[in-house]
Amino acid sequence: MNRRESFAAFALLGGASSAARAQPVARIARIGFLSLYQGGDSRSRAGFVQGLRELGYQEGRNVVIESRDAEGHLERLAGLAAELVARKVDVIVAPSTPAAQAAKQATTTIPIVFAGAADPVADGFVASLARPGGNLTGLSNVAAELVGKRLELLKQAVPTLTRVALLWGPAPGGTPQDMLKTAEVAARALGLQLQLVEVRGAGDLDRGFADMARGRADALTILPIATFFSERKRIIHMAARNRLPAIYTSRTFVDDGGLMAYGANLTDLVRRAASYADRILKGARPSDLPVEQATKFELVINRGTARALGLTIPQSVLLSADEVIG
């Protein structure tokens, strides 16, 4: 190689090296994860991290997750949502309806992905499932359709039931009329008398259970209301004290000592929410991403609680459960 060729080769290598140095460093995505309750959402967060990993994200390498946990206190969500907005995260993931409500009130520009919203349209999150139209989109847990299924499972578990109390209260989008109507239709079909017990806040629970006792309820079910989730340990204790077999809305109730739960698999919902976050980070607008519905559901039974109630759950019901604990 002559001197001129050596100089050209050196210049070429030098230019390539400079070009390499000039390449911009890949930007690290920042995702806010807004939890109502760490104990209830920890499994969901794990599902979200799993979903991100499946899409090629790794915490600390190409994504940072800013987690905020209200520890079961609804009143803290607004402040935590404001913190995430101040941190200028790229997207906020909210694995519960109250968390999504708080995020929605905190920002109209940062994209929000909800996971497990009961009724995204009634809650005011989206204009329609097909065309959300704003800065929110995500996944629905089809809550209204599950109310009747819970009554059916409760009747199968306790065939002698005649009267079931339904604990309900106000939701962010207003009175859950669709769920109440669904419950009434399902109860008639199952030959059950339905006692509607309205509870407007934690302070009403004692009165609500007193009403159930006066109405001679044989069992209990609830609607997916945030207050009930926050007060679930108290509700579980009061149901046990009143010897009421109960079916709840999510497995967290069973983990905390409740008898049964049937609902959307929240871990799967939040895992799927990762794909929404990924598409948004790559430039998609929430307004153009249709809301999807839950596709995986789970029945969880606490056999230890059944024994404490003196209840023998039929083998057919136990075999149909996704998990039996205790």
N, C-alpha and C positions, 0 to 999 in steps of 0.2 A: 504494500500500500504506500503510494507516494505521499508527499507532504500535503498536497492539495486535497487528496482523498481523505487523509487523516483528519484534516481540519473540518471537512464537510461532515464526516461521521460524528465528530465531537459536537459540532453545532446541532446536528439532528438529535443526538442523545440529550444535549442540554435543553433543546426546545421541548422535547418530550417530557423531560423531568420538570420543567417549568409549568407545562400544561397540566401535569399530574398534580403539582402543588397548587395550581389555580382552581382545581375542581372543588366545588363547595362541599362542605361536610354535610352528610345526610342529617336532616332535621329530626330531632327527637320529638315524637308526638306526646302531647300532654292530655290525659283523659281524667276527668273528674268522676269519682264514684261516690254517689250520695246515698248513704244508708240510713234507714230509720232505726234499725236495731241490729247491732253487731252479731248477736247470737242468732238472729233469724236470717241475716244477710251474709254471714260468713261463707256459708255453702254457696250462695249465689255469687259472691266475689270469686270464689275458687272456680266456679263454672265460667265466669267471664274471662279470667286469666287463661283458663284452658282454651276457650274459644279464640283468644288473641294468639296464643301459642300455635294453634292449628293454622293460623293465617300468617305465621312468620314473625310475630312480635315477641320480644323478650323484655321483661321489665329491667330497666337500667341500661339496656343496650340501644333499643330504638323506640321505647315507649316508657313514659313515667305515669304511674297511676296515683293521682291525688285523692286519697280516701278521706271521707268525712263521715262520722258516725254520730247520730243523734242519741244513741243509747236508749232508745225507746221513748224519748221525749219529743212529741210532735212539735212543741213550740221552739225547739232548737233548729229545726230544719231550715227555716228562713235564713238565719244567720250563717249556717254552714253553706247554704247555696250561694249566699253573697260572697263568702270566702272564695269559693271556687271561681266565681266570676272575676273577682279581684286578681286571682292567680292567672287569669287569662288562659284557661284551659281551652283546648281545641273542640272538645265535645264533653257533655255531661251525661253519664249513664245513671238512671234512676230505677232501681229494682223494686219500686213500690209506688202506688198511686200518690200517697202523701209526699214522697220525695220528688216525684215528677211535678206535682203542684207547686212545691217550693221552688224548684228550678225554673218553672215557667214564670213565676212571679218575679224571679231574680233577673231574668234576661230575655230579650226578644231577638237577640242576634246569635248567641252561641247555640249551636245545634244541641238538642236534647234527645236522648234515646231512652224511652221508658220500656220496662220489661215487666209484664204482668199487670198492666192496667185493666181494671174491671170493665170499663166502658169508655174508651178513648173519646168517642164523640160526645156522650153525655157529660163527661168530665171537662169538656172544653179543650182537650189537647189537640184535636184535629178536626178539620171541617168534614172529612169523610175518610173511611178506611182506605179507599183507593187513591185519593188525592189529599194528603194531609194539609197542605196549603200554608204551613207556617214553619217554625223552627223545631217542631217536635214530630217524632215518628217512633216506631218501635213495635212492640208485640203485646197482644191482648191475651188475657187468660180465660176468655169466654165465661165469665163468672155466672151470668144469668142462666146459662144452660146447665151448670153444674148443681144448682140448688135442688132440682128434682132428683138428680142422681144420688145426692147425699141422703135424701129421704128414703129412696129405694134401698140403699145399702144399709141404712139404719134399721129398716123394717126386716131386711134379711138377717141382720145380726141379732135382732131381738124380735122374733116373730109374734110375740104376744102384745106388741105395742098397739095402743089405741089412740093416744093423745100425745102430740109432740109440740113442745114450745119452740118457737122460732124467735131468736134474739136478733133484733134489728135496730137500726138507728140512722140518723142522717149521714149522708155521704157527701163528698166535695161537690158532686154534680147535682145534688138534691136528693129527694126521697127515691130510693131504689125500687120504683114501682114495678119494673119488669121482673125483678127477682121475686118480689112478693107475689105477683100474679102467677109466675112459674111455680112457686112453692104451693100455692093454693090449688092449682090444677093437679100437680103431682100428688098432693095429699089426698084429694078426692079419689084419684085413680087407685091409690093404695089403700083406701078405706080408713084413712087416718083423719082425726080431728086436729086442726092446726090452731094453736094458740099463739097469736102474734103478741110479742112482748117488746115494746119500744123502750130503748135505753138511749138517752141523749148524751150521756157522758158517764165517766167512771163513777160519779156520785150516785147514779141511778141504779147501779148493779144490785145493791141490797134490796131495793124496792122491786126490781125486776124478778129476782129469784123468789121473793115473797109472793109475787103475783103467780109465778109458776106453781108454787106450792098450793095456793088457793084454787088454782085451776086444775089441780091434780094431774099435772103433766107426767107422762111416763118416761120421757126422754127429751133431749135438747139438740137443736142444731142452730147455727148462727150464719149471718151474712158476712161477707168479707169487708168489714168496716175497720178502719185503722185503729180506733179506740179499743176494739176487741182484741186486736193483735197486741197492742201495748199492755192491755190488762189481762192477757191470756192466763197467766199463772193464777190470778185471783179467780177468773171464771172457771178454770179447771178445778180449783179447790172447792168452789161453791157447788159445782156440779157433783163432785164426789161427796160433799157433806149432805147434799140433798138426794144422793143415790140416784142420780140421773145419768143413764148412758148417753153419751154425746158424740156427735160427729162434727168435726171442725173443717176449716177451709184449707189448712196447709199442715204439712208434716211437723212443723215446729211445735204445734200444739201437742202432738203425740210424743215428741222428744221430751216435752216438759211434763208429761204425765197424763195427757188426755187419752181418751179411749180409742178414737178412730179419726182419720182425716182422709178426705178425698179432694184432690184438686190438681191443677196444672203443675207439672214438674218445674219448679222455679229455677232450679239449677240449669235445666235445659234451655229455658227461656232466656236466661242471662248469657248462656254460652252463645245462643243465636244472636243476641244483641251485639256481640263482638263483630259480627259481619256488617251490621249497620254502622258501627263506629268506623270500621275499616273503609267502607265505601264513602263515608263522609270525609274521612281524612284524605281520601284520594280525589275529593272534589265534588262528590254528589251532594245535592241539596236535600235536606230532610223533607221539604215540601213535595219532592218527586218520588219519595220512597214509600210505597204502600205499606200500611200496617198489616202485619202477619198475625195469625192466631196460633194458640198453643196446639201442639200435635201430640205431646206426651203427657199423660196423666198418671197419678199414682195413688194407690190405696195403701195406707199404713195403719197398722193395728197394734195397740199396746196390750199384750196378753196379761201382763201384770196388773194393769188397771181393771181388766175384765174380771180377774180373780178377786180383786178387792171389792168389786161390786157384786160378787156372787153370780157372775154372768158367764154362761157357757156359750161362746160364739160357735155357731155351726161350722163344721169342718169345711163345708163348701165355700163359706165366706173366707175362712183363713187361707184356703188354697188359692183364692182369687186375688189375695193381697199381694202387692209388690214387695212388701216387707212386713214382718211380724217381729216386734221387739218385746223384751221383758219376759 
